[in-house]
Amino acid sequence: MDISKFLAKIISKIVKLCIKISKIIYQKSQEKRVVQWFEIKGDETLRLDYNLDKNSIVFDIGGYKGQWSSEIFSKYCSVMHIFEPVKEFADKIEKRFAKNNKIFIYKFGLSNRTERTKISVMENSSSIFKKGKKQTEIQLIEMADFLREKNIKQVDLMKINIEGSEYDLLEHLIETGFIKNI
């Protein structure tokens, strides 16, 4: 092998190693937590590890395709309430769980207020805060009203993935006092 090619190969490997090391050294604390999450396979373990049973009530707020709900149901057989305001996603979830009488699908989102609004549909990052090419109108229902209407007093587990509105919903739950029932 030509010495210049050999040196170029060695230098290339050293540069790649330096880049890798600098990414580790200069990672933000959030990025380091994400690395740890993936190292322990958090999506397969921690995200699904709860003290639930067949009588537990679970809310999936922002169901998208229903995968998380499917995994929780298959592990615990809990009563599932899936909220998905984007009709095309909600229809697929409804079809997926059509024969399961312990899984309830709602074609609206839960929020801190009741309103109709537009959402940019961008697969798993659809949001009312982003402007995308494809938009559709959705219905949002105030969560406290929904809970009163359905006479739900306790929620054993609640997953919230509503692309930017999580804090508004959590503040609503705190203000209404329902947070203590989750």
N, C-alpha and C positions, 0 to 999 in steps of 0.2 A: 504494500500500500504506500502511496505517495505520502511523504511526511506532511505536506501542506493540507492534504485532505484529512489526514489523521488529526492534525491540530485543529482544523475547522470543526471536525466532529466533536472533539473534546470541548472546545470553546462553546459550541452550540449547547452541549449538555450542561455546562457550567452556567450559561445564561438562563436556561430553562429552570435550573435548580435555584438560582438567585431570585428569579421572578416568583417561584413558588414560595420560597422563604419569605420574601418581602410581603407577599399577600397574607401570610400567616402573621407576621410581625405587626403589620399595619392594619389588620382587620379591626373594624369597629366592634364594640362589645356585643351589639345585636348580631353581627355576622358570626361571632364566635359561638353564641348560643345556638344559632342555626346549625353550625357544624356539629356541635355536641348533640343536638336533636337527631340529626341524621346518623351519627355514629351509634346511638343507642336504638335506632330504628323507631323513633318516637311515633311516627305515623301508624306503625303496626302494633305498638305497645301502649304507650302512655295515652295516646289519643282515644284509645278504646278500653282502657282499664278503669272501671268504675264499680261501685257497690250497687248494682242494679239487679232486678229480677223481673219476672213476668208481669208483676203488678206496677212496676215503675212507670212514670209518665215522663216521656222524653220529647223535647221540642228541638226540631232542626229548623232554625230560622235562616233561610237562604239555602234551600235544598239543592239547587242546581241540577244534578243528575240523580241525587238520592243515594250516592255511594256510602257516605258516612252513616246514614240511617240504615242502610242495608247491613252494614257491618255491625252496628250496635244491635239491630234486631236479631241477627243471626247468632250473636253471642248471648243475649239476655232475654229475647222474646218479649221485650217491653212494649207498652203502648206508645206508638210513635205519632207525633203530629209534625208534619212537614209543611213548611210555608215557603212557597216559591211564586213570586209575582209575575215572572216572565212566562207567558202562556205556553210557548213552545217547550220550555223546560218542564213546566208543571204537567203538561200533557204526557211527556215521556215518563215522568215519575209516576203519574197516575196509571199509565199502562204497565209499568214495571211491577207495581204492587197491587194490581187490580183484584187479585183473588185473596188478598190478605186483609182480613177484617180488623186487625189490630193496628193498621197503619192508615192514618187519615191525611189526605192531601188537601191543602188549601191554596187556591190560585190567587193569593194576595200575600203581601208582606206584612209583617208586624212592625209597628213604628211607635213613635211618641205622639203621633197625631193621625187622624183619619183624613186622607186626601187622595186625589188622583194626580199623578205626575208622570213625567216622561222618564224613561230609562234608556241609556245607550246599551244595546245588546252586544256584548263582546265576550261570549262564552263565559268562562269562570271569573271574568273581571268586569261583568256588566255593572253599571253604576249610574245613579242619578246625578253624580257629580262630574262625570266625564262626558264629553261630546264625541259621539262616534257616528259613523255613517248610518248605521241601522238603529233607529229609535222606535220605541213602542210605548203606549200608555199602560200604566199599571195602577193597581189599587193598593193603597196602604191602609191598614186598620190600626187604630190605637190599641196597643196591647192590653191595657187595663180594661177597656171595653170588651175585647174578645174574651178575656178571662172571666169577667162577670157574666157575659152572655152564655158561655159554655159551662159556667159554675165550676171552673177549675181552681182549686184552692192550693194545690201543691204541684210543683214541677221538680222532678228528681234530678234531671240533667237538661241543660240547655246549651246548644251549640249556636253561636251567632256568627254568621259570615255574610254581612250585608254591605260589603264594599264601601265603607266610609260612614255608615250610619250607626255603627255599634255603640259609640259613646252616647248618642242621642237616646237610643233605646235603653241603655243602662241607666242613664240619668232619670229617665221616665220611670223605670222600675224602682229606683231609689225614692223619687218624689212620691210615688203612689204607695210606697211601703211594701210592694209585692216582692221586692228583692229578698226579704227574709223568708219567703216561701219557696225559694229555689235552692 
